[in-house]
Amino acid sequence: MEHTLAEAAAAAGPAAPAGQDGLRSYLTDRSATVPTAGVGTLLGAARSLVGPRQRAAAKHLGTRLLAGRSTRRLRDLHASGQPLLLNLGSGTYNAPGWVNVDLWGLHALWGVHPDVVWDLRRPLPLPDGSVDAVFSEHVLEHLPAAVGLAAMDQAFRLLRPGGVVRVSVPDFGRWAADYADRRAGRASSPDLLDLVRPGRPTDLLALAEVVYDHGHVSVWDTDTMVALLRTAGFVDVAASAYGQGRVSPVPDAPHRAAESLYVEGVRPA
């Protein structure tokens, strides 16, 4: 874990200056932030000119246009008789050995394309009990908690008896604990705030990034995620860890290890 935290610290960039000037610089930089991926390309230029709502509409339109092809692809995968492992909301990381599912055009700037294009707000066109494992990494924090439960209900429907669901999200419990320890004067050094969100003008601003940045709309800790999976009907629900668990090959994205929690559950027989 120390190795992955160090990598995360390096990726987080240099510390911001402290004090009033530091706060002004921090807020100004955040209001003017643009993605670096794709800069200098036609896609990068287009992304900088089109607002987030328009981009989202284009992604959903492209996904709908490919729905027929994706439906056939999923049916072919099911008919193959091979183990079916679904990585739902694959984002910028296609897990090797898994069928990676996400919206059309979402990550073209990074050169990452899902195996199956699908809008996960719609049920996947697969029979009940037809999937061997479901993985969802850094997806549920982008959904209201009630929608997250609906997503786990869908995973339960898809999984065969004995199939495993594995969920990973930012571990807000750890962030909150580090924040509370700092306020109480008992923080260890370096903690997660130092390593992954270094140099923010205040501890609260660092914590707020976890809550609100990147389109996040919900926060999770291990106990809450365990409760979510149990509510969806899963049994043998337990916390796991990066690179470990009951699914193979392990689909975890290395760059998310430092700040993530992992929970698994099993669909009962």
Order of alpha helices (4+ residues) and beta strands (2+ residues): alpha-alpha-alpha-alpha-alpha-beta-beta-beta-beta-alpha-beta-alpha-alpha-alpha-alpha-beta-beta
